[in-house]
């Protein structure tokens, strides 16, 4: 009888240990690698009703930080860092840090290894998996990258979450189709984030509005033409096959090191060379590679560019 209780005790200890390990916040093991298919801003929402589900507006920064939008008052919001992102081929992984209890007034921040932590039930709530699912550590949310980033489909998630790309402006505000911005959430408001087909700008002169970089490396440049913002990549830092032909040509890379915010420059823009089947499937990339879809005065997706002339 004593041996029986010893065996039961060992089994229970192993079981509890396994559950504890499933809740530990693991750090990313993957090498940081920029992916031109992961767009900066998404809204991630459940496709089916499930307890504890909610929508999140998520930003993937070029330094591999992940931010969600959280309310900071009646009519304001702010980005709150929740962890880091990595990619494995066509899979996006979000590694969530221990949640800062600024989101939980009056509560103490638990230890990382505490048995009381259930990452699936805590904000930012980017996944909802069965407690005993060992597919990934509890703090890791996994998404399949669909159609070069035009959507993210949650993996192993009871809520079947879907991520849709939204503009930089839309990532900080919710709005109706008539562009009247509102603070309060409404059911299915994510359906209002629709990218509209737009004519190509007649002029190729752009104004540099932002230079995004990690350390001293200019990774992305935001340029404006006729009030439309384009996000242009420095192909040197993107290892995907679509970027390699541009990375080998200095005219698509060197000008990144010379521009400053406020400069004007004439550019020839082009999309990454997606396969035709991507255009056939995607709700945003239909048509020719230079087709422009616009939301809140921002062109959809990423572009490559080379100077035609520089009139700084």
Backbone torsions as a table, in degrees:
resi	resn	phi	psi	omega
1	UNK	NA	-41.5	179.5
2	UNK	-62.8	-39.8	178.6
3	UNK	-63.3	-36.3	179.0
4	UNK	-61.6	-46.0	179.8
5	UNK	-65.8	-35.3	177.4
6	UNK	-62.5	-44.1	179.8
7	UNK	-63.4	-44.9	179.2
8	UNK	-60.7	-42.4	179.7
9	UNK	-61.8	-42.7	179.2
10	UNK	-63.6	-43.5	179.7
11	UNK	-61.3	-44.9	179.5
12	UNK	-64.3	-38.9	179.6
13	UNK	-64.1	-42.6	178.6
14	UNK	-65.1	-39.5	179.5
15	UNK	-63.4	-46.9	179.8
16	UNK	-65.0	-36.1	177.9
17	UNK	-64.2	-41.2	179.2
18	UNK	-63.1	-40.5	179.4
19	UNK	-68.1	-35.6	178.2
20	UNK	-64.9	-44.6	179.8
21	UNK	-62.4	-33.4	-178.5
22	UNK	-68.4	-16.5	-178.0
23	UNK	-102.8	-7.0	-177.1
24	UNK	-68.8	139.8	179.2
25	UNK	-79.8	101.7	179.3
26	UNK	-83.2	142.7	176.0
27	UNK	-80.9	155.0	179.0
28	UNK	-62.7	131.2	177.2
29	UNK	-96.1	-19.1	-177.1
30	UNK	-73.2	148.2	174.8
31	UNK	-67.4	131.4	177.4
32	UNK	-61.4	125.9	-177.9
33	UNK	-146.8	118.4	-179.0
34	UNK	-64.7	143.9	-177.2
35	UNK	-129.2	119.0	-175.8
36	UNK	-71.3	-8.2	177.5
37	UNK	-87.0	-14.1	178.8
38	UNK	-93.7	107.3	-178.3
39	UNK	-78.7	162.6	-172.5
40	UNK	-66.5	-37.5	-170.1
41	UNK	-130.0	134.9	177.3
42	UNK	-138.2	153.3	163.1
43	UNK	-107.0	128.3	-178.0
44	UNK	-114.5	121.7	-173.9
45	UNK	-140.6	154.6	179.7
46	UNK	-75.8	142.6	176.9
47	UNK	-92.6	-7.0	177.1
48	UNK	-141.9	154.6	-177.7
49	UNK	-72.4	129.7	179.2
50	UNK	-154.9	147.8	-178.7
51	UNK	-59.8	141.4	175.7
52	UNK	73.6	6.8	-177.9
53	UNK	-82.6	147.7	176.3
54	UNK	-156.6	167.7	178.8
55	UNK	-92.7	152.7	177.5
56	UNK	-136.3	142.5	171.1
57	UNK	-102.8	118.0	-169.0
58	UNK	-119.1	138.4	175.6
59	UNK	-118.6	132.0	176.9
60	UNK	-107.4	105.9	-175.0
61	UNK	-82.1	155.9	179.8
62	UNK	-67.0	-15.2	175.1
63	UNK	-89.7	11.6	176.9
64	UNK	74.3	12.9	170.8
65	UNK	-79.4	151.3	177.1
66	UNK	-118.7	133.0	-179.5
67	UNK	-124.8	147.1	169.1
68	UNK	-119.5	157.6	179.2
69	UNK	-89.8	125.7	179.9
70	UNK	-126.9	147.9	179.0
71	UNK	-70.4	139.3	175.9
72	UNK	-120.9	10.4	-179.9
73	UNK	167.5	-172.5	-176.9
74	UNK	-63.7	-38.8	-174.4
75	UNK	-130.9	31.0	178.6
76	UNK	-143.8	157.3	177.3
77	UNK	-139.6	163.1	176.9
78	UNK	-148.0	154.5	177.9
79	UNK	-79.6	135.0	-177.9
80	UNK	-124.1	121.2	-178.1
81	UNK	-71.0	131.4	-178.9
82	UNK	-118.2	-9.0	-178.8
83	UNK	157.9	-146.6	-177.2
84	UNK	-133.0	158.0	177.4
85	UNK	-118.7	150.4	176.1
86	UNK	-141.9	164.3	175.2
87	UNK	-127.8	144.8	169.7
88	UNK	-123.1	100.3	-177.5
89	UNK	56.7	-114.3	-178.2
90	UNK	-101.3	22.7	178.3
91	UNK	-115.0	132.1	177.0
92	UNK	-102.6	130.5	178.6
93	UNK	-117.5	131.6	176.6
94	UNK	-112.5	113.7	179.0
95	UNK	-95.3	110.7	-176.9
96	UNK	-88.2	133.8	174.7
97	UNK	-73.4	173.2	169.3
98	UNK	-59.2	129.8	-175.0
99	UNK	-66.7	126.4	176.6
100	UNK	-70.7	127.5	-172.1
101	UNK	-79.4	18.5	168.1
102	UNK	-64.4	-21.7	178.1
103	UNK	-83.5	-9.1	-177.5
104	UNK	-126.8	75.7	-177.4
105	UNK	-55.3	135.5	175.8
106	UNK	85.5	-2.3	179.9
107	UNK	-110.9	152.9	177.9
108	UNK	-88.3	148.5	179.0
109	UNK	-77.0	123.3	-176.8
110	UNK	-77.4	162.6	174.5
111	UNK	-70.8	148.6	-178.7
112	UNK	-53.6	-36.9	-172.8
113	UNK	-96.1	10.6	-176.4
114	UNK	-65.5	135.5	177.6
115	UNK	-66.9	-17.3	-176.8
116	UNK	-78.4	-11.4	-177.8
117	UNK	-83.0	125.6	168.3
118	UNK	-119.8	100.2	-173.7
119	UNK	-57.6	-31.8	-176.7
120	UNK	-66.4	-23.0	-175.7
121	UNK	-102.8	4.3	-176.5
122	UNK	-107.4	145.9	171.7
123	UNK	-56.0	148.1	8.2
124	UNK	-81.4	5.0	168.3
125	UNK	56.4	50.7	-179.4
126	UNK	-86.7	-5.5	172.8
127	UNK	-151.7	159.6	173.6
128	UNK	-138.4	99.6	-178.4
129	UNK	-115.3	158.3	174.9
130	UNK	-56.6	140.7	-176.0
131	UNK	-56.7	-30.1	-175.5
132	UNK	-97.4	8.0	179.1
133	UNK	-74.8	118.6	-178.1
134	UNK	-99.1	13.9	-177.9
135	UNK	-56.1	-41.1	178.2
136	UNK	-144.4	160.4	171.8
137	UNK	-55.9	154.6	-173.7
138	UNK	-62.1	-25.0	-176.8
139	UNK	-92.7	7.0	-176.4
140	UNK	-109.3	125.0	174.4
141	UNK	-104.5	130.6	-176.8
142	UNK	-115.8	137.7	179.0
143	UNK	-134.9	140.1	172.1
144	UNK	-83.6	129.1	179.4
145	UNK	-84.0	116.0	-174.6
146	UNK	-105.4	138.4	173.0
147	UNK	49.2	53.4	177.2
148	UNK	57.9	33.2	173.5
149	UNK	96.1	5.5	-179.7
150	UNK	-75.8	-6.3	170.5
151	UNK	-163.6	156.2	176.9
152	UNK	-122.1	125.9	-178.5
153	UNK	-111.7	121.8	-176.9
154	UNK	-63.3	141.3	179.0
155	UNK	-105.1	130.9	178.4
156	UNK	62.9	36.3	-175.2
157	UNK	-117.7	125.3	-177.6
158	UNK	-64.1	-24.6	-178.7
159	UNK	-88.9	-2.1	-178.8
160	UNK	50.9	50.3	-176.2
161	UNK	-63.0	145.5	178.1
162	UNK	-126.8	134.1	176.0
163	UNK	-107.1	127.4	177.9
164	UNK	-116.3	136.3	-179.9
165	UNK	-69.3	138.7	176.9
166	UNK	-129.6	164.4	-177.9
167	UNK	-74.1	168.4	178.4
168	UNK	-62.2	-40.4	179.9
169	UNK	-69.0	-41.5	-179.9
170	UNK	-67.0	-23.6	-178.2
171	UNK	-70.0	-13.7	179.9
172	UNK	-116.3	0.3	-179.5
173	UNK	-147.7	147.0	173.3
174	UNK	-100.6	142.4	-177.2
175	UNK	-149.8	161.5	174.5
176	UNK	-86.0	173.3	178.6
177	UNK	-63.6	-21.3	-179.9
178	UNK	-88.5	12.8	177.8
179	UNK	64.8	17.8	173.8
180	UNK	-87.3	112.9	-172.8
181	UNK	-79.1	143.3	-179.4
182	UNK	-132.4	157.6	179.2
183	UNK	-94.0	-44.7	-175.7
184	UNK	-71.4	142.3	177.7
185	UNK	-74.2	154.3	173.8
186	UNK	-137.7	158.0	-176.5
187	UNK	-61.4	131.6	177.4
188	UNK	61.6	27.5	-179.7
189	UNK	-64.4	-20.9	179.9
190	UNK	-63.2	-20.7	179.7
191	UNK	-68.0	-15.4	-179.6
192	UNK	-80.0	-10.8	-179.6
193	UNK	-85.2	78.5	-175.6
194	UNK	-112.6	126.7	179.4
195	UNK	-80.7	125.2	-175.0
196	UNK	-100.4	137.9	175.7
197	UNK	-63.0	135.2	-174.7
198	UNK	-136.7	146.6	177.4
199	UNK	-68.2	149.8	175.5
200	UNK	-63.5	140.9	176.6
201	UNK	-59.1	140.6	-179.5
202	UNK	-72.8	-30.0	-178.2
203	UNK	-103.5	148.6	179.2
204	UNK	-107.2	18.9	177.0
205	UNK	-92.0	125.6	-175.9
206	UNK	-121.4	153.3	173.7
207	UNK	-107.2	131.5	178.2
208	UNK	-74.3	115.4	-177.4
209	UNK	-102.3	-22.1	-178.8
210	UNK	-163.0	142.6	174.1
211	UNK	-121.0	116.3	-177.6
212	UNK	-103.0	125.0	-176.3
213	UNK	-144.8	158.8	172.3
214	UNK	-113.8	126.2	-171.7
215	UNK	57.8	-114.0	179.9
216	UNK	-114.8	12.7	-176.6
217	UNK	-95.0	117.1	175.4
218	UNK	-74.8	112.3	-175.2
219	UNK	-95.8	-42.5	-176.8
220	UNK	-139.4	142.5	176.0
221	UNK	-124.4	130.8	174.0
222	UNK	-94.7	127.6	178.3
223	UNK	-125.5	153.9	-179.4
224	UNK	-122.5	141.3	174.9
225	UNK	-144.4	122.1	-177.4
226	UNK	50.9	44.1	177.5
227	UNK	69.0	7.1	176.0
228	UNK	-100.4	128.9	179.1
229	UNK	-93.2	133.4	175.9
230	UNK	-117.6	139.1	175.8
231	UNK	-100.0	114.1	-175.8
232	UNK	-109.3	130.9	-177.7
233	UNK	-91.8	147.7	165.9
234	UNK	-87.9	106.0	-171.0
235	UNK	-64.2	-14.4	179.5
236	UNK	-59.9	-27.4	-171.9
237	UNK	-105.0	10.8	179.9
238	UNK	-120.6	110.0	-172.3
239	UNK	-80.6	-2.8	-177.8
240	UNK	-65.5	153.9	-176.3
241	UNK	-57.8	-34.1	-178.6
242	UNK	-64.6	-25.6	-177.1
243	UNK	-90.4	-22.2	-173.1
244	UNK	-58.3	-44.2	179.3
245	UNK	-59.4	-32.0	179.7
246	UNK	-80.6	-34.2	179.9
247	UNK	-65.1	-27.2	-179.3
248	UNK	-81.0	-7.5	-178.4
249	UNK	-112.3	116.5	-173.0
250	UNK	-61.7	-28.3	-177.2
251	UNK	-65.3	-19.9	178.0
252	UNK	-91.6	-4.3	-173.5
253	UNK	-121.9	-47.4	-167.9
254	UNK	-63.4	-31.8	-175.4
255	UNK	-67.1	-17.8	177.0
256	UNK	-61.5	-31.7	-176.0
257	UNK	-79.6	-8.6	-173.6
258	UNK	-108.9	-22.4	-171.2
259	UNK	-80.5	156.0	175.9
260	UNK	-133.3	156.3	177.3
261	UNK	-59.2	131.3	-178.9
262	UNK	101.2	-17.0	176.5
263	UNK	-63.5	153.0	168.4
264	UNK	-113.1	141.6	-174.6
265	UNK	-152.6	142.0	177.7
266	UNK	-92.6	123.9	-174.5
267	UNK	-126.7	150.0	169.3
268	UNK	-106.9	113.0	-175.6
269	UNK	-95.7	147.4	175.0
270	UNK	-148.7	150.0	176.8
271	UNK	-83.1	158.4	168.7
272	UNK	-57.9	149.5	-174.8
273	UNK	-79.2	79.5	177.9
274	UNK	-72.4	154.7	175.3
275	UNK	-69.5	150.6	-177.2
276	UNK	-58.7	-34.5	-178.5
277	UNK	-64.4	-26.2	176.2
278	UNK	-66.5	-43.2	178.5
279	UNK	-64.3	-35.0	-178.5
280	UNK	-68.2	-33.2	-176.1
281	UNK	-91.3	-31.3	-168.4
282	UNK	-77.8	137.0	175.6
283	UNK	-73.9	-13.0	-175.9
284	UNK	-112.5	-19.5	-172.1
285	UNK	-110.1	20.5	179.2
286	UNK	-67.9	145.2	178.6
287	UNK	100.9	-161.0	-177.3
288	UNK	-76.6	158.6	-177.3
289	UNK	-56.8	-24.9	-179.1
290	UNK	-94.5	8.4	176.9
291	UNK	-62.3	136.5	-176.3
292	UNK	-109.7	125.8	170.3
293	UNK	-113.6	136.1	-169.7
294	UNK	-127.0	139.4	172.2
295	UNK	-137.3	124.5	-179.9
296	UNK	52.5	42.9	177.9
297	UNK	63.8	27.9	175.6
298	UNK	-126.6	129.9	178.7
299	UNK	-72.9	141.8	-178.0
300	UNK	-69.2	137.6	167.8
301	UNK	78.1	-166.7	-176.9
302	UNK	-106.0	154.6	-179.7
303	UNK	-134.9	158.3	166.1
304	UNK	-110.5	156.5	-176.6
305	UNK	-153.1	152.2	172.2
306	UNK	-132.7	145.2	-179.9
307	UNK	-68.9	141.5	170.7
308	UNK	-93.5	-46.2	170.0
309	UNK	-158.3	162.2	-176.2
310	UNK	-123.7	119.1	-178.0
311	UNK	-115.0	38.9	177.9
312	UNK	-61.7	NA	NA
